[in-house]
């Protein structure tokens, strides 16, 4: 029913104060690729005297950066380390050595703190990240009215969104049927299950109503185009910016061809054996890569590791 394109969310007031930009278009120019993003990270750190960091955690960067790859982890049955991942390691090493991020980890206290305080310039989040992570943790959000909580301190209304350095996706929503239960069902129940799935994933009237009421992004281009053509969904949390129009553009940028069934496990092995120890100076690159390959070989008998 819903796809999860990602975007870069940034603090408008901090961008104006430390970068001198006042529009999403101007900010996008400062994060148009990863080299430019890191140059901007240095500027933010210098201009704020270290009080504000460009991003909160290395994991935030990985979720998007992996979409720079031309190929996924497994190609023709063999482990593939895309050359662009070595550029990613250069980025993480610079971030550690120059103190360009908040030393946070996704879902921990530091990560959430940056959403409601003046410590973090950007977050890389998908559609659900806007509605269910960033907004509820902005410090002055009233869940009962889905609006700004007057009199409370926070960042509601000060966020904007741009594409960022690369199109990406994070997560997804699936709807299926239990095959064992379905095998035992009579024809009427099977037909009901089929209609239930069809309605929630393909019925354009339902998807339109759901999207308009929830603001969630649906995986139907006809519905998306209709909503955007009607004026989209101006969002007060984003200072009136239309998140639906922005996500409709972002949805066409991510390269889903790189994704494999091994991703969750191998991503973790890469982080544990390479990214973290290498960027923190605990391993040299050759040792880190060798340890990673050994870990993949031990975990997946069906992947050839050379």
C-alpha positions in Angstrom: 0.0 0.0 0.0 2.8 2.4 0.8 6.3 2.9 -0.5 9.0 4.6 1.6 11.1 7.1 -0.4 13.6 9.0 1.6 14.5 12.6 1.9 16.8 15.0 3.8 15.1 17.1 6.5 16.9 20.2 7.7 16.4 23.0 10.2 15.5 26.2 8.4 16.6 28.6 11.1 20.0 26.9 11.6 20.5 26.8 7.8 19.9 30.6 7.6 22.1 31.3 10.7 25.1 29.3 9.7 24.9 28.9 6.0 23.0 32.0 4.9 20.3 30.1 2.9 16.6 30.7 3.2 15.0 28.3 0.7 15.0 24.5 0.1 16.5 25.1 -3.3 19.4 26.9 -1.8 20.0 24.3 0.8 19.8 21.5 -1.8 22.7 23.1 -3.7 24.8 22.7 -0.5 24.0 18.9 -0.3 23.8 18.0 -3.9 26.4 15.3 -3.7 28.4 13.7 -0.8 31.5 15.8 -1.4 29.4 19.0 -1.2 27.5 17.6 1.8 30.8 17.1 3.7 32.0 20.6 2.8 28.8 22.0 4.2 29.3 19.8 7.3 32.7 21.4 7.9 31.1 24.9 7.4 28.3 24.2 9.9 30.8 22.9 12.4 33.1 25.9 12.0 30.5 28.6 11.9 28.7 27.2 15.0 32.0 26.6 16.8 31.0 22.9 17.2 27.6 23.6 18.7 25.7 22.3 15.6 26.6 19.2 13.6 25.5 18.4 10.1 24.1 15.0 11.0 23.5 12.9 14.1 24.7 9.4 13.4 26.8 7.5 10.9 23.9 5.1 10.4 21.8 8.0 9.1 24.3 8.4 6.3 24.5 4.7 5.5 20.8 4.4 4.9 21.1 6.8 2.0 24.7 6.3 0.9 24.3 2.6 0.0 22.0 3.7 -2.9 25.1 5.1 -4.6 26.1 1.6 -5.4 25.9 0.3 -9.0 25.4 -3.3 -7.8 24.3 -5.0 -4.6 26.1 -7.3 -2.2 25.7 -10.4 -4.3 26.4 -10.6 -8.0 26.3 -13.9 -9.8 26.5 -15.7 -6.5 29.7 -13.9 -5.4 30.2 -11.2 -2.7 30.5 -7.8 -4.3 32.0 -4.8 -2.5 31.0 -1.9 -4.7 33.9 0.5 -5.1 31.8 3.4 -3.9 31.7 1.9 -0.4 35.4 2.8 -0.1 34.4 6.4 -0.6 31.8 5.9 2.1 34.6 4.8 4.5 36.5 8.0 3.6 33.4 10.0 4.6 33.0 8.2 7.9 36.7 8.5 8.8 36.5 12.3 8.1 33.4 12.6 10.2 35.1 10.9 13.1 38.4 12.7 12.9 36.9 16.2 12.4 34.0 15.8 14.8 31.3 16.5 12.2 28.4 14.5 13.7 26.7 14.2 17.1 28.1 10.7 17.9 24.5 9.4 18.0 23.0 6.1 17.1 19.6 5.6 15.6 16.9 5.2 18.2 19.0 6.3 21.1 18.7 9.4 23.3 21.2 11.5 21.4 19.5 10.8 18.1 16.1 11.9 19.4 17.5 14.9 21.3 18.8 16.4 18.1 15.2 16.5 16.7 14.0 19.0 19.3 17.2 20.9 20.1 19.6 23.1 18.1 22.3 20.5 17.8 21.6 18.7 14.5 21.2 20.3 11.1 19.8 17.3 9.1 18.2 13.9 9.3 17.9 11.4 6.5 14.5 9.8 6.9 11.8 8.2 4.8 8.0 8.9 4.7 7.3 7.2 8.0 10.2 9.1 9.6 8.5 12.4 9.0 5.1 11.3 10.5 6.2 8.9 13.2 9.7 9.9 14.2 10.7 13.5 13.5 7.4 15.2 14.2 6.5 13.4 17.5 10.0 14.1 18.8 10.2 17.7 17.8 9.4 18.8 21.4 6.4 20.9 20.8 4.0 18.6 18.9 0.5 18.1 20.1 -0.5 14.6 19.1 -4.1 15.1 20.1 -4.6 17.9 17.5 -1.7 16.9 15.1 -0.5 20.5 15.4 2.0 22.7 17.2 1.8 22.7 21.0 1.8 26.4 21.8 3.9 27.5 24.7 6.3 24.6 24.5 9.9 24.7 23.3 10.7 22.7 20.2 11.3 22.6 16.5 7.8 22.2 15.1 7.5 24.3 11.9 11.3 24.8 11.5 11.9 21.8 9.4 12.1 21.7 5.6 12.9 18.8 3.2 15.1 18.3 0.1 16.2 15.4 -2.0 19.7 15.4 -0.5 22.8 13.8 -2.2 21.1 10.7 -3.5 17.7 9.2 -3.9 17.0 6.3 -1.5 14.4 4.3 0.3 14.1 3.0 3.8 11.7 0.3 4.8 8.3 -0.5 3.3 4.9 -1.8 4.0 3.7 -5.2 2.9 0.4 -7.0 3.0 0.1 -10.7 2.5 -1.8 -13.8 3.5 -0.8 -16.7 5.6 -0.2 -19.5 3.1 -0.9 -22.3 5.6 -4.2 -20.8 6.7 -5.1 -20.0 3.1 -4.6 -23.6 2.0 -7.2 -24.7 4.6 -9.7 -22.0 3.6 -12.8 -22.6 1.5 -13.3 -20.7 -1.8 -15.4 -18.0 -0.2 -12.7 -17.2 2.3 -10.0 -17.2 -0.4 -12.0 -14.8 -2.4 -12.5 -12.5 0.6 -8.7 -12.5 1.3 -8.0 -11.7 -2.3 -10.5 -8.8 -2.2 -9.1 -7.5 1.1 -5.6 -7.3 -0.4 -6.8 -5.8 -3.6 -8.8 -3.2 -1.8 -6.0 -2.1 0.5 -3.3 -2.1 -2.2 -4.9 -1.3 -5.5 -8.3 0.5 -5.0 -7.6 4.1 -6.0 -10.5 5.6 -4.2 -9.4 4.1 -0.9 -5.8 5.0 -1.5 -6.7 8.6 -2.3 -8.9 8.9 0.9 -6.3 7.2 3.0 -3.5 9.5 1.7 -5.5 12.7 2.1 -6.5 11.8 5.7 -3.2 10.5 6.9 -0.6 12.3 4.7 1.0 8.9 4.1 2.6 8.3 0.8 1.0 5.5 -1.3 2.5 3.3 -4.0 0.1 4.3 -6.8 1.3 6.9 -9.3 -2.2 7.8 -10.4 -3.2 8.7 -6.9 0.1 10.5 -6.2 -0.2 12.6 -9.3 -3.8 13.5 -8.5 -3.0 14.6 -5.0 0.0 16.7 -6.2 -2.2 18.2 -9.0 -4.8 19.2 -6.4 -2.2 21.2 -4.4 -0.6 18.4 -2.5 -0.4 18.4 1.3 1.0 21.7 2.6 2.5 20.7 6.0 2.7 23.2 8.9 5.4 21.0 10.5 7.5 21.8 7.4 6.6 25.5 7.4 3.9 24.9 4.8 6.1 22.9 2.4 4.3 20.2 0.5 5.8 16.9 1.6 3.7 14.9 -0.9 5.1 16.7 -3.9 8.6 16.3 -2.5 8.2 12.6 -1.8 6.7 12.0 -5.3 9.9 13.3 -6.8 12.1 11.3 -4.4 10.2 8.1 -5.1 11.6 8.1 -8.6 15.2 8.6 -7.6 16.0 5.4 -5.6 17.7 2.5 -7.4 15.9 -0.5 -6.0 17.8 -2.9 -8.3 20.7 -3.0 -5.8 18.6 -4.6 -3.1 19.1 -8.3 -2.2 17.7 -10.8 0.3 21.0 -10.6 2.1 21.0 -6.9 2.8 19.9 -6.7 6.5 22.5 -9.2 7.6 25.4 -8.1 5.4 24.8 -4.4 6.2 25.2 -5.3 9.9 28.4 -7.3 9.1 29.8 -4.4 7.2 29.0 -1.9 10.0 30.4 -4.2 12.7 33.5 -5.3 10.9 34.4 -2.4 8.7 32.7 1.0 9.2 32.9 1.2 13.0 36.3 -0.2 13.7 37.9 1.5 10.7 36.5 4.9 11.2 37.4 4.8 14.9 41.0 3.7 14.1 40.6 0.3 15.7 41.5 -1.6 12.5 43.4 -0.8 9.3 41.4 -1.1 6.0 42.9 -4.4 4.9 42.2 -6.1 8.2 38.7 -4.7 8.3 37.9 -6.0 4.8 39.4 -9.4 5.6 37.3 -9.7 8.7 34.2 -8.7 6.8 34.8 -11.3 4.1 35.3 -14.0 6.7 32.1 -13.0 8.5 30.1 -13.2 5.3 31.6 -16.6 4.4 30.7 -17.9 7.8 27.1 -16.5 7.6 26.2 -17.5 4.0 27.2 -20.8 2.5 25.5 -19.8 -0.7 27.7 -16.8 -1.4 31.2 -17.2 -2.9 33.7 -15.0 -1.1 37.0 -14.4 -2.9 
